[in-house]
Amino acid sequence: GDYFFHILMFLPWAFFSGVFKMKKIYWVLIGLLFAAGSEGLQYLLPWRAFNVNDLLANMLGILLGSSLLFLFKIRQKS
């Protein structure tokens, strides 16, 4: 259940790409770095715990959101 919420939290990242005028691949890469950084920061905080599964769920949310946006745009064109 916790990992599902991590995915949901990062899923909308791709849909904000229209706000910033940059190539989609760069936006996805920045999102992956942000997901890794937000989990990596927890490694430095004594009251938080780093979890590689959380990291993977964050990144999966970025990739899944980007895939959904891509499919949405393809469907919209046809």
N, C-alpha and C positions, 0 to 999 in steps of 0.2 A: 503494500500500500504506500509506503513512504517513497519508493522509487517512482511510482505512478505520479505522485504530486511533484516530484522533481521534473519529470518529463513535461507535465502540464505547465509548470512555472516557466520553462524555457521555450515552450512551443510557440508562443506569439512573437518571438524574436524576429522571425523571417518576415512577418507581416508589417514590421516597422521599416523594412528596407525601402519602401516607397517614400518615406519622409526624407531620407538621406539619398542624395543623388550619387550613388556609387554602384559599381558592378556588383551583381548578386554574389559572385564567388567571393569577393572581398568581404562582403557583409557576412557571409556564412563563416569565413575564416575568423573574422573578428568575433563573431558569436561563439565559436568554439574556444577561442582564447579567453573570452569573458567567462564562459562556463568553467573552464579549467582554472582560471584565476580565482573565481568565487569559491571554488572548492579548495584550491591550494591555500587561500588565505586562512581557511579554518585550521590548517596545519600549524599556523603560527600563533593561533589564539588558544590560550590554555583552557578556556571554558568550552571550546568546540572540539570536535573530533573530525579528522580527515577520514573519508571513506571512499575507496576507489569505485565502489558500486554507485555512490552518489555522483561521482564524477562522470561515469559512463551514462547514467540516467540524464544528467544535465546535457551532455553532448548528444545523446539520442533525441532529446527534446528539440535541440537546434536543428538536427538533421531531419527529423520527422516534420517539423514545422516548415522547413524549406521545401521538402518534398510535396507537402500538401499545397503550398503556395504555387509551386511549379505545376502541379496537376490542375489546380484551380484556374491558372492562367491559360493552360492549354485548352481546357474545357470551355473557357470563356471565348476563346478565339473561334471555336467551331460552332 
